[in-house]
Amino acid sequence: MGKGHQDKVAVISGAASGLGEAFAMRLADDGVKIVAVDLKPADKALAHAKAAGREALGVRCDITVPEQVEALAKQVQERFGRCDILVNNAGIYPMKYFEQMSFADWRQVMAVNLDAMFLLASAFVPGMQQRRWGRIVNLSSNTFGMVVEGLVHYVASKGGVIGFTRALATEMGPYGITVNAICPSLTRTPGTLSNPLPGEITTQQFFDAVASLQAIKRVEEPADLVGAVSFLTSDDCAFITGQTLYVDGGLVRGA
């Protein structure tokens, strides 16, 4: 169990599958009450939390819509009275080369990957400020530290996440709120396995190519990231803020 996690309340976006599901399950194991937010039901995460003896709430929410985020915050307040931990995990990466990219394509990625972080932080930061304790973890990507084709909108959004993290950490420090970012490598999840790739490369070839460039030459799994989230949301992280942690098997070194 993580230090200081007991009876805290965590809101995790994108918790119906993949990384968000893994984060919700790990935090439940740490003693945290879980709010699993997604467009789809987060049945597995909720079942795991309840089996671990934790209170859990699933909320269907489009986190790019301000009114829906406001409704989410109201539900969390009514059920738990607070949000102590916010894990901004939800994200999309529809691969498309720049010359084929429309402004609608660009805006969709920015809305999910960056705007939603602003909306969720706006909803839950005031309560953290009042209680003078909070942990915010934002999911960025190691693609910001390397050259990747077909992801101009995605890389731009994830660079924005790092900037958002650093700037928000500066303002939240006096309130005892830490804000940090995690940059994974390409991780094996249902989303990445089903995401269409440009050109003729297969999904397995893509995974193998990325893994071959890492210091640890295997495909990253959600389990490789849960420890970082557990640490960054704990009391052990009280003096660490505004940081970007690459959890990518050593693909980006010295960023």
Summary of the structure (lengths in Angstrom):
residues: 255
radius of gyration: 17.4
end to end distance: 30.7
largest distance: 52.9
contacts: 881
relative contact order: 0.15
helix: 49%
strand: 16%
